[in-house]
Amino acid sequence: SSSSSSSSNSSSPGSSSSSSTVDEDDTAKRKRMREQTLLEIIETERAYVNDLDVIAHHIMAPISFGKIIPPKSLPLLFSNVEVLSNVNRALLEAMETCFADRPLEEVAFGEMFLRLSAMLKVYTEYVGNQDRQTSTYERLLRKHTAFAKFNEDFMLCPEYRGLSILSYLIKPTQRVCKYPMLLAELLKYTEPTHPDFENLSKAYASLASITSFVNERKRDQENQEKLVEICSEITGVDARKALISPTRRFLREATFVKVSKGKFQSRHFWLFNDCIVYGKAVGKNKYLFKDKIPLDFIVCSDLENTEKTRYAFAICRVDKKMKKYIICSPTLREKKIWMKLIMEQHMVTKEVADRLGGGNSSNTPELKSKKRMSKRF
């Protein structure tokens, strides 16, 4: 009995010790992972700053001084990479200061990133130029033998690890998108009681916001470039005046058959967030402007297949113009996509119009016109 009691008493401290050991192991693991993440951040930053130095001094400088490519191609290929180099050198110096003369467990990146994160907005220009950068690089490889030879020689240098010029040029975009992920990893292994936890949380939110801002500006720039491209394709109207708008977004384009007074006409359509524009092909990538359909006062409806029309839908204007457009899509899938996008954008555009008009939609021209439209069609 006494031996049984003794055995029972001795098991309790053992269980407590086992639980304590597990907790200590978990804490030690989190601490170790945090230190590894800190080292990864600064080591990859050192490597990245070195890559920026390669771009500025071993690619851009010899290409520029050697006049290997036309001067007008330089900003398309390198954008503001020298500005990025200065910003990240300052960021690296700040990181090195955080590491100086202190144990890893005391290193605090939160305040430093919080203070310097706004500087990373300079990446907006570089990221926004990425598509033009890639197309410029490919064009130079095809048309400029000296550039193709420089790129080939560059890849053969062991110090550049066999990478092409383009592989280096995409590194800034990759790096700015990686900062939030690195800080998220660091935050994951930082105890809430750690002195850096609060600043680290704020820094992560700030970097995520900046990355989102950079990507949003990139999309805006790409959209404006697409609008300019469409304007260059359209004749018969001042396309820039008719199409360029800070709030207009390009969504989709396609060639459909438009049915008008029994005639089947091939027309090219462009769908935007607030209107549809279509034109008649008059050459390669050239179109004669035919009409612009605002999306705030329209009704979009499905049409059944007939002997003459397949995958058709109708757009009825219920504004003062009161016009019906019958459009035949080449496929059922494309028809569904366009109808869905048109109605979604119609609702958004209508909502904005209602707000600007005071929100009184009970007696709008749309409702009055729908009655007239039903009689007419």
N, C-alpha and C positions, 0 to 999 in steps of 0.2 A: 504493500500500500504506500509505504513511504517512498519506495523507489519510483512508483508510478507518479506520485506527487512531484517528486524531484524532476522526473522526465518532463512532466507538464510544465513546470516552472521554467525549465531551461529552454523550452521551445518558443516561448513568447518573445524573449529578447532576440532570438535568432530570426524570427519573422520580421521584426521591426528593423533589424540590421539589414536584412535582404531588401526591404522596401526602400530604406535609406540609400543603399548602394545603387539601386535602379535610378533614383532621383539624381544622385550625384553623377552617375554615368550619363544621364540625359543632359544635365547642365554642362558637364564637361564636353559633350559632343557638340552642343549648341555653341559653346565658346570657341571650340576648335573650328567649326564651320564658319563662324563669324570672322575669325582671323584669316581663314583661307579666302573668304570673299573679299575682305579688305585688300589682301595681297593681290588677288585677281584684278581688282579695280585699278590699282596703281600700276601693276605690271602691264596690263593691257593698254593703259593710258600712255605709258612710256613708249610702248611699241607703236601706238597710233600716232603720237607726236613725231616719232621717227619716220613713219609712213608719210605724214604731211610734209616733212622735210624732203623726202625723196621726190614727192610730187613737185614741190616748189623749186628745188635746186638741182635735181637730177633729171627731171622731165621737162618742166615748163621753161626753165632758164636756157638750157641748150637748144630747145626747139625755137624759142623766141630769138635768141642771139644768132643762131645759125640760119634763121629765116627758112626753116624747114616747111612751114605751112604759111598760108596767107595771114597777114596780121588780123583780118576780121574774124578769123576762126579761133584766135586765142581766147577771147572771153567766152565763146561758146563751149570750148573744151575745158577751160580751167575756172571759169566763173570767178568767185571771190575766195579762192583757196588760200591766198596769202593772209586774208583776214582771219580765216578759220585757224590757220597755223598760229597766229598771234594769240587768239583767244584760248586755244588749247594748251599753249605753252604756259600761259598764266594759270590755267586750271591745274596743270601738272605741278607747277611751283607751289601752289596752294596745298595740293595733296602731299607733296614732299614735306612741307612745313608741318602738316598734321602728324606725320610719322616721326618727325625729328625728336630725338631724345626722350622717347616715352615708350612704354610697353604696348604691344598690340591691343591689349584689352582696354586701354585708355584712349585709343585713337578714335576721334570723333569727326566723321565726314559730314554730318547733317548740317551744321551751321555753315560750313564752307560751301556746300552745294546750294544751300538756301541763298547764300549771299551772291554766288556767281552764276546761278542757273539762268538768269535773265540774259546773260551774255550769249547764250546758245541760240537766241533768236536770229543771230546772224546766219544760221544755217538755212533760213527760209529761202534766201536767194539761191544757194547752192542746190538744195533739194528740188526747188522749182525748175531748175535748169537741167535736171537729170535726163529727161527725154531728148532734149536738143543736144546735150552732151554726147549721148550714145549714138544718135544719128550722125552727128558731126564726125565722131571717131570712125564710124563705119565708112562714111563718105571719103574721109581722108585716106583711109587704108586702100580704098579702091582707086582713087584718082591721083594720089600723090605718092610716087615711088619712094621719094626721100623719107617720107613719114613711115611708110611700111617697112623700110630698111631700118630706120631708127627703132621702131617697135620690136623688130626681130632681134636686133643687136641687144636691146634692153633686156629681153627675155632670156638671152643667153648668159647674162651676167649673174654669177652665183649669188651675189649679195642681194639681188632682187627676187630670189627664190623661184625663178622661172615664171613669174607673174607678168601679164601683159600690162600695158599702160592703162587700159580700161579697168583692169582688176584693181589698180591703185585708185583710179578716179572714183570708183563706187564706194570706197572705204568711208568717206565722211558721212554719206547717207546711212550706211550700216551702223556707224558709231553713234550718231545722234539718236537713233532709234533704240540703241541698246542701253543707254543710261537708265531709263526707268526700270528695265529688267534687272540691271545690276543692283540698283538701290532696293528693289523689291526683295531680292535675294538677301541683301544685307539686313533689311528690316525683319525678314523672316527669322533670322538667327540672333536678333538683338532683343534682350530681355526688356520688358516694359519699364523695369526699374533702372535701366541703364541711363546715365545722364544724357546720352545722345539720342535716345528713342524719340522724343517729341520733335526735335529738329529734323531728324531723319524722316519721320512721317510727313512733315511739312515739305521737306525737300523732294520726297518722292512725288507728292501731289503736284508740286510746282513743275518738276521735270516732265511728268505725264501730260500736264497741261501744255507745256511748251512744245513737246513732240506732237501733240494733237494740233496745235496752232500751226506748226511748220507743215504738217501734212495737209491741213485745210487750205493754207495759202498755196500749196502746190496744186491742189485740185482747182482752186480759183484761177490760177495762172494757166493751167492746161485748158480750162473752159474758155477763157478769153482768147487763147491762141486758136482754139477750134472755131470760135465765132469769127475771128479774122479770116481763117481759112475758108469758111463757108461764104463769107462776104466776097472773097476773091473769085468764087465760082459762079456767083449770081450776077446776071446782067439785066438791064431793062429797068433798074430802079437804083436809087442811092442806097445800096445794101448796108453800108456802115450806119447810116442814119436810121434805117429801118430795123436793124438787128442788134447793133452793139448797145448793150445796157448793163450797168453794174450788177443788176439783180437777175439777169437772164442766164439760164443754164441750159446747155445742150444736153439732150437725153438720148436721142436715137435718130437714125436716118434709114430710109429704104426707098426702093423704086416700086411703086404700085401702079395698078391700072385704075384710072378714074373714069367713071361712067358719066357722060354729060350729054343729055338730049339724045340718047341712043347711041352715042359714039363712044368707043373705047380708046382712051388716051393714056399713053405711058407718061407718068409724071414722077418726079423725084420729090420726096417729102422729107422735111426736117422737123423733128418734134423738139420743142423747148418746154420749159416749165410753165410758160404763160401763153404760148401760141404755137401754131403750126404754119410752116411756110412751105409752098411747093412751087416747082418750076418745070419747064419743058427742056429736055436735053437738046443742046444746039452744038455740041462738040464734046471732046473728051474733058470731063470734069467741068463743063460749062453749061449753065442752065439759064433760061430766060424766065424771069420772075413772073408768076401767074397770080398768086394770091397769098394773103396772110390771114389766118383764122385765129382770132383771140379765143382763149379757152374759158373766159369767165362766163359768157352767155352761150353755151352750147349744150346739146343733148347728143350723146353717143349711143347708138343702138345696134344690136346684132341683126344681121339679115340672113335668111335661109338661102341655101344653095339653090340655084336654078340652072336651066340648060345653058344660059349665057354667063352667069356669074357664080363664082365659087369663092368661098372664104371672104365674103363681102361684109362691110359694116357701113353705117351711115353716120355722118356728123351733121347735125342740124343747127344752124345759127339761129338763136332766138333773140337776137338784138335787132336793131333797125334794118339790117341788111336782109334778114330772114332768107337764108339760102341753105340748100341741102347738097351735101357732097356724098356721093356713093363711091366707096373705095374698095377695090378687090386686092386682097393680099395674095402673094404667091404660095403661102402655106398657112395652115390653121394656127400653128404655133405663133407665127409672126402677127397674125390678126389678133390673137388673144393678148399678146404682149402690148400691142399698140392700144387696144381698147382699155386695158387695165391702166396703163400709164396716162392715157388721155383723161379718164375719169378721176384718177387720183389727183392729177394736176388741176383739173377743173374744180374739184372741191377745195383745194388749197387756194387757188386764185380767187374763187368766189368768196371764200371766207375773208381773205384780205380785202377784197372790194367792199364787202359788207361792213367790215370794221371801219374802213376809210369813209364809208358813206353813212356812218352812224349806227350800223347794225339793223336798220329797218328793212327787212327783206320781204315784208308782207305785201308790198305794192311795187315791186321792182319791175323794170321793163321786161325781165326774163319771164316772170309769171304772166304778164299780159301777152307777151309774144307767143308763149307756148299755146295759148288758146287759138291765136291766129294761125300759128304753124300747123296745128292739128287740122284746121279747115283746109289749109292750102295744100298739105301733103296727104 
